[in-house]
Amino acid sequence: MRGPWRLAFFGAALLATGCATQQQVLTQKQDGAVQTALQRGRFDLNCPSATATVLSSDYIQPVVQGPWGGIERAEYTVGVAGCNQRVTYVVLCQIGTDTCFAAHPQDRFQGQQ
């Protein structure tokens, strides 16, 4: 019986150390999100010296739960300022990848005014 208990203990310890908390994931993804927003902001503002600031962050759970899982995302609101202009982006980073997407929330309303 000594072997199975040792194996169970080792498995539990591995799970506990292998799974990052939501806050750890947000911290790990933040630099990529800031760089994504900064790259888009510098282009949109035509300002190579623009800087970025994280305004908020959130860990988004998958909409669909179940055996097939869903897409977990880290979401950041990032402000980019420079050349007497500023803009805000919502940046989504899919967990398990190194990619992020910066969306400008006002873009979807420009044609409806």
RAPE-V813788 format. One record per pair of residues at least 4 apart in sequence whose ideal C-beta (glycine too) atoms are under 7 Angstrom apart, sorted by sequence separation. I is the first residue (numbers start at 1). GAP is how many residues later the second one is. D is the distance in Angstrom with one decimal. If there is no record, write none. Layout:
BEGIN
i->I gap->GAP d->D
i->I gap->GAP d->D
END
This chain:
BEGIN
i->1 gap->4 d->6.4
i->2 gap->4 d->6.2
i->3 gap->4 d->6.3
i->4 gap->4 d->6.2
i->5 gap->4 d->6.2
i->6 gap->4 d->6.3
i->7 gap->4 d->6.3
i->8 gap->4 d->6.4
i->9 gap->4 d->6.3
i->10 gap->4 d->6.3
i->11 gap->4 d->6.5
i->12 gap->4 d->6.3
i->13 gap->4 d->6.4
i->14 gap->4 d->5.6
i->15 gap->4 d->6.2
i->20 gap->4 d->4.0
i->22 gap->4 d->6.4
i->23 gap->4 d->6.4
i->24 gap->4 d->6.3
i->25 gap->4 d->6.1
i->26 gap->4 d->6.3
i->29 gap->4 d->5.8
i->30 gap->4 d->6.2
i->31 gap->4 d->6.3
i->32 gap->4 d->6.3
i->33 gap->4 d->6.4
i->34 gap->4 d->5.9
i->35 gap->4 d->6.2
i->36 gap->4 d->6.7
i->37 gap->4 d->5.8
i->38 gap->4 d->6.1
i->39 gap->4 d->6.8
i->40 gap->4 d->5.9
i->41 gap->4 d->5.7
i->106 gap->4 d->6.7
i->20 gap->5 d->5.2
i->42 gap->5 d->5.9
i->45 gap->5 d->5.6
i->65 gap->5 d->6.5
i->81 gap->5 d->4.0
i->94 gap->5 d->6.3
i->42 gap->6 d->5.6
i->64 gap->6 d->4.3
i->80 gap->6 d->6.7
i->62 gap->7 d->6.4
i->63 gap->7 d->5.9
i->79 gap->7 d->6.2
i->80 gap->7 d->5.4
i->93 gap->7 d->4.1
i->42 gap->8 d->4.9
i->62 gap->8 d->2.3
i->92 gap->8 d->6.6
i->41 gap->9 d->5.2
i->62 gap->9 d->5.6
i->79 gap->9 d->5.1
i->80 gap->9 d->6.7
i->91 gap->9 d->5.4
i->92 gap->9 d->5.2
i->62 gap->10 d->5.7
i->91 gap->10 d->6.9
i->41 gap->11 d->6.6
i->61 gap->11 d->6.5
i->77 gap->11 d->6.3
i->78 gap->11 d->5.2
i->91 gap->11 d->4.8
i->38 gap->12 d->6.7
i->60 gap->12 d->6.8
i->60 gap->13 d->4.4
i->77 gap->13 d->5.7
i->78 gap->13 d->5.5
i->89 gap->13 d->4.4
i->90 gap->13 d->5.0
i->38 gap->14 d->4.3
i->89 gap->14 d->6.4
i->37 gap->15 d->5.3
i->59 gap->15 d->6.0
i->60 gap->15 d->5.3
i->75 gap->15 d->6.6
i->76 gap->15 d->4.5
i->89 gap->15 d->5.7
i->90 gap->15 d->5.8
i->57 gap->17 d->6.8
i->58 gap->17 d->4.8
i->75 gap->17 d->5.5
i->87 gap->17 d->6.7
i->88 gap->17 d->6.9
i->34 gap->18 d->5.0
i->57 gap->18 d->6.8
i->57 gap->19 d->4.8
i->73 gap->19 d->5.1
i->74 gap->19 d->4.6
i->34 gap->20 d->6.3
i->73 gap->20 d->6.4
i->56 gap->21 d->4.5
i->73 gap->21 d->5.6
i->74 gap->21 d->6.6
i->54 gap->22 d->5.7
i->55 gap->22 d->4.4
i->73 gap->22 d->6.4
i->55 gap->23 d->6.6
i->71 gap->23 d->6.0
i->72 gap->23 d->4.0
i->30 gap->24 d->6.3
i->54 gap->24 d->5.6
i->55 gap->24 d->5.3
i->53 gap->25 d->6.9
i->52 gap->26 d->5.3
i->53 gap->26 d->4.9
i->30 gap->27 d->6.8
i->52 gap->27 d->6.9
i->52 gap->28 d->4.9
i->50 gap->30 d->5.2
i->51 gap->30 d->6.2
i->26 gap->31 d->4.9
i->50 gap->31 d->6.2
i->51 gap->31 d->6.1
i->50 gap->32 d->3.0
i->26 gap->33 d->5.9
i->49 gap->33 d->5.2
i->50 gap->33 d->6.8
i->25 gap->34 d->6.4
i->49 gap->34 d->7.0
i->45 gap->35 d->6.9
i->47 gap->35 d->4.0
i->47 gap->36 d->3.7
i->22 gap->37 d->4.0
i->45 gap->37 d->6.0
i->45 gap->38 d->5.9
i->47 gap->38 d->6.6
i->41 gap->39 d->2.9
i->45 gap->40 d->4.9
i->33 gap->41 d->6.9
i->37 gap->41 d->3.7
i->38 gap->42 d->6.1
i->45 gap->42 d->6.4
i->33 gap->43 d->4.3
i->37 gap->43 d->5.8
i->44 gap->43 d->6.1
i->34 gap->44 d->6.0
i->29 gap->45 d->4.3
i->33 gap->45 d->6.4
i->30 gap->46 d->6.7
i->41 gap->46 d->5.8
i->26 gap->48 d->5.4
i->41 gap->48 d->6.7
i->25 gap->49 d->6.0
i->40 gap->49 d->6.3
i->37 gap->52 d->4.5
i->37 gap->54 d->5.1
i->36 gap->55 d->5.4
i->33 gap->58 d->4.2
i->33 gap->60 d->5.5
i->32 gap->61 d->6.0
i->40 gap->62 d->4.4
i->29 gap->64 d->4.5
i->36 gap->64 d->4.1
i->37 gap->65 d->4.8
i->32 gap->66 d->6.5
i->36 gap->66 d->4.8
i->33 gap->67 d->5.1
i->32 gap->68 d->5.2
i->25 gap->70 d->6.3
END
